[in-house]
Amino acid sequence: MEDFNAGKAWEYVVSPPADSEPEPDPEPVDDGMRSVQMWTPNQSDAQRWVIEGGEDDFALRNVACGKLLTLRTDTEHDGCYPVCVGDDGTMEQRWQLSRLDEGPDHAMRLLHVGDPSLMLDVCDGDPNPGTGVQARTDSGSAWANRFQLVWAGADSTYFVHSLSSDMCLDVVNGGA
């Protein structure tokens, strides 16, 4: 068998020749994920959510970024943080409502379909703008996981209003 490399000197180029233009830095990759938080109600599109789906379960699509509220399978456990990502058709993007009472506040919990023991929860029931949102089995707070869906003026479009913090579910940086 003939050795094709015999007698050849191999040159490894580490940098481009001096007369060539440098390669531009690559553009940052947008993985499509958007963080969510609780924020002062401002009626922005970052706080508007379209309910998509049937009677048993539904998806929540943010108007500003067009992405769905999701619990990723690699983080699905008590205390994980929901995010908004593109529609992938999985159960991680499905939610159910559990009405708590018929009182004047129409309080309800948002339960995750993939693991119905997990519900949307305001971290520590904190009433300050920028507070995180998590999925918990039980926050220990009677109010941190109580929400209202407040009609936002368009078909199937709502604000997700927290009764504990008086804030609305919001996509960070306006969904950008």
Secondary structure, DSSP 8 states (H G I E B T S, - for coil): ---TTTT-------S--TTS-------------EEEEEE-----GGG-EEEEE-SS-EEEEETTT--EEE--GGG-STTB--EEE-----GGG-EEEEE--SSTT--EEEEESSSTT-EEEEGGG--STTEEEEEES--S-SSTT-EEEEE-SSTTEEEEEETTTS-EEEEGGGG-
